[in-house]
Amino acid sequence: MAKRKEQDCNVPDNGFDGTNIWLWGKHYVAVFVKADSETVSLHGEEIVYTYKGQLTERKQQLLVEAFYKQCLEQMLTLALESWQPKLSLYASSWKIRRLKSKWGRCNVLTKELLFNISLVHRPLACLEYVVLHELAHLYEASHNQRFQNYLTKYMPNWKERRKLVNNFNFKR
């Protein structure tokens, strides 16, 4: 992965600093409200989490992480349902994990895909690029010219999207 540029905001890897949240490239303020159930809702520029029991820093992180995973699962499902038939390339399965240095991984033998949960912080164009990139490995395992030509055929602006995912600048 390319080295990331300095960012305007001090954003931890999980996209949440206790108050500020980044979802699909946009900034939101996290609001936590005690209630009888745990829910998440979007209200303008706020993401409101309701919770039961005592609110600790760890509980905040778990609520945010669960929301991120749910959002990413929904968008990955849509992206894969769109791209796989276009390419006639199908993954056997896919998972979400926190990866340290990659946005995604493809096991070409098992056709399993793995996506970095941090994609949820970048614009949706980044997610679409990573999905195409990982599926393209089912066509060509390496990053050679054949692979690059394949990306260009289906996403002519893939280089710009790659720059965006690697260098996204978090701004409030």
C-alpha positions in Angstrom: 0.0 0.0 0.0 1.3 3.5 -0.8 2.4 5.6 2.1 -0.5 7.9 3.2 -0.2 11.6 3.1 -0.5 13.7 6.2 -4.1 14.2 7.2 -5.9 17.3 8.3 -7.4 15.4 11.3 -5.8 13.0 13.6 -7.8 10.0 12.6 -7.1 6.6 14.3 -7.1 3.5 12.2 -10.6 2.7 13.3 -12.0 6.0 12.0 -13.3 7.0 15.4 -11.6 9.3 17.9 -14.3 9.3 20.6 -16.3 12.0 19.0 -15.7 12.1 15.2 -16.6 9.4 12.8 -15.8 9.0 9.1 -18.2 7.0 7.0 -17.9 6.7 3.2 -15.6 9.7 3.1 -17.8 12.0 5.1 -17.4 13.4 8.6 -20.1 12.8 11.3 -20.3 13.5 15.0 -20.9 10.4 17.2 -23.7 10.9 19.8 -24.3 8.2 22.5 -27.6 8.1 24.2 -28.6 5.7 27.0 -31.7 3.7 26.1 -33.4 0.3 26.6 -32.0 -1.1 23.4 -29.0 -0.7 21.1 -29.6 1.0 17.8 -27.8 3.3 15.4 -29.3 6.0 13.3 -28.1 8.8 11.0 -29.5 12.3 11.8 -28.0 14.9 9.5 -24.3 15.2 10.4 -24.7 13.0 13.5 -24.6 9.3 14.0 -26.7 8.5 17.1 -25.9 5.3 19.0 -28.3 4.1 21.7 -26.9 1.8 24.3 -27.8 -0.2 27.4 -25.9 -0.3 30.6 -22.7 1.7 31.3 -21.0 3.5 28.5 -17.2 2.9 28.5 -14.6 3.8 25.9 -14.5 0.1 25.0 -18.3 -0.1 24.6 -18.2 3.0 22.3 -15.5 1.4 20.2 -17.5 -1.9 19.9 -20.7 -0.1 19.0 -18.9 1.9 16.3 -17.0 -1.1 15.0 -20.2 -3.2 14.7 -21.9 -0.3 12.8 -18.9 0.0 10.4 -18.9 -3.8 9.8 -22.7 -3.7 9.1 -22.3 -0.8 6.6 -19.4 -2.4 4.9 -21.1 -5.8 4.6 -24.1 -4.1 2.9 -22.0 -2.2 0.4 -19.7 -5.1 -0.3 -22.7 -7.3 -1.0 -24.1 -4.8 -3.5 -20.7 -4.2 -5.1 -20.0 -7.9 -5.5 -23.5 -8.6 -6.8 -22.8 -6.0 -9.4 -19.2 -6.8 -10.4 -19.1 -10.6 -10.4 -21.6 -11.0 -13.2 -20.0 -8.2 -15.3 -16.6 -10.0 -15.1 -17.9 -13.5 -15.0 -15.6 -14.0 -12.1 -17.0 -15.3 -8.8 -15.5 -15.4 -5.3 -16.3 -18.5 -3.3 -16.6 -16.4 -0.1 -15.5 -13.1 1.4 -14.8 -11.7 4.8 -14.1 -8.4 6.5 -11.0 -8.0 8.8 -8.8 -5.1 10.0 -5.7 -5.4 7.9 -2.6 -3.5 8.7 -1.2 -2.8 5.2 -3.6 -3.8 2.5 -7.1 -2.9 1.4 -8.0 -6.4 0.3 -6.6 -9.8 -0.4 -7.5 -12.5 -2.8 -6.6 -16.2 -2.4 -6.6 -17.3 -6.1 -6.6 -21.0 -5.2 -9.7 -20.9 -3.0 -11.2 -17.8 -4.5 -11.7 -16.3 -1.1 -11.6 -12.5 -0.8 -10.7 -10.5 2.3 -11.5 -6.8 2.7 -10.1 -4.2 5.1 -12.8 -2.8 7.4 -11.1 0.6 7.1 -12.6 0.9 3.6 -15.7 2.1 5.3 -13.9 5.4 6.0 -13.2 6.1 2.3 -15.6 7.2 -0.4 -17.6 4.5 -2.1 -15.5 4.9 -5.3 -12.6 3.4 -3.3 -14.7 0.4 -2.2 -15.7 -0.2 -5.8 -12.1 -0.1 -7.0 -10.9 -2.5 -4.3 -13.7 -5.0 -5.2 -12.7 -4.9 -8.8 -9.0 -5.1 -8.0 -9.5 -8.3 -5.9 -11.9 -9.9 -8.3 -9.4 -9.2 -11.1 -6.9 -11.4 -9.3 -9.2 -14.3 -10.2 -8.4 -13.4 -13.8 -4.7 -12.7 -13.3 -2.9 -13.4 -10.0 -0.1 -10.8 -10.4 -0.1 -7.1 -10.9 1.4 -7.4 -14.4 0.4 -5.6 -17.6 -2.4 -8.1 -18.3 -3.9 -7.4 -14.9 -3.6 -3.6 -15.4 -5.2 -3.8 -18.8 -8.1 -5.8 -17.3 -8.7 -3.1 -14.7 -8.5 -0.4 -17.4 -11.1 -2.3 -19.5 -13.7 -2.2 -16.7 -12.7 0.9 -14.8 -10.7 3.3 -16.9 -10.0 5.7 -13.9 -8.7 2.9 -11.6 -5.4 4.7 -11.0 -7.2 7.8 -9.7 -9.3 5.6 -7.5 -6.2 3.8 -6.2 -4.7 7.2 -5.3 -7.9 8.2 -3.5 -8.0 5.0 -1.4 -4.4 5.3 -0.4 -4.2 9.1 0.1 -7.7 10.0 1.3 -7.6 13.3 3.3 -10.0 13.3 6.2 -11.5 16.8 6.6 -14.2 18.1 8.8 
